[in-house]
Amino acid sequence: MLDNILIVMVNTTHSGNIGAAARAMKNMGLSRLVLVDPKAEINDEAIQRSSRAEDILHNAVITETLEQAIADCGLVVGTSARSRNIPWPLMNPRQCAAKTAQAAQQGSQIALVFGRESSGLTNEELHLCHAHVHIPTDENFSSLNVSQAVQVMCYEMRLASEVDKQSADEAQAWGVDWDHELASHAELNGMLQHMEQTMVDIGFLDPNTPKQTMARLRRLYQRAGVDKMEINIMRGMFSAMQRQQASLKTADNAEQDGDSH
């Protein structure tokens, strides 16, 4: 399970936090660190704060965007301390660990995403996540350092990796063993883009005033936990709809040409 989990840190501004996060990961047996457009370097301070977890720092993957970081992941969970305009599935760390355990059993890659020290993740970044996780803290002193948040989540991942299957099944997870692997973020994103274009083609969606239609549809499909076969079915359906729409337009144009003569 732990080998399938990516710790993704977005726009981290302090080298010490990167090092401390690496230390937290190694304490709990996680090793895959991804840095999205980091503002801080992996320098001597980061190595010192890692406390002999420099192997994680040296093997860290750096990407320009969050989309690139999570492209191969079937489950993406973003840490959030704030409520959002559009409600999103929300879990505590233990519930998140249960869902992570099940996704890992299915062979999926999992990303736990942590935001900026000062402002966390943006709404757009949180919309890329299947669910959000909130770490419960004292309401009078709720601010957590990002490396502390990484430590809490890695601890819960460690606990979930050690429980037996019966205990995992009793936890709050998607209680189905899929016959196909969960779709990756890139596959789901491609399907949603295909859906959006199809809705525009058939006149259902006005691209000039889309409102929050696609955000809500993204939430629907991410909440459902779509697998690879389901993605293929949906995209086949959209392609058929587009071919039918193109055929109708061709027939309509031919009829108009006939009338003009």
Secondary structure, 3 states (H helix, E strand, C coil): CHHHEEEEEECCCCHHHHHHHHHHHHHHCCCEEEEECCCCCCCHHHHHHHCCCHHHHHCCEEECCHHHHHCCEEEEEEECCCCCCCCCCEECHHHHHHHHHHHHHCCCEEEEEECECCCECCHHHHHCCCEEECCCCCCCCCCCCHHHHHHHHHHHHHHHHHCCHHHHHHCCCCCCCCCCCECCHHHHHHHHHHHHHHHHHCCCCCCCCCCCHHHHHHHHHHHHCCEHHHHHHHHHHHHHHHHHHHHHHHHHHHHHHHHHC
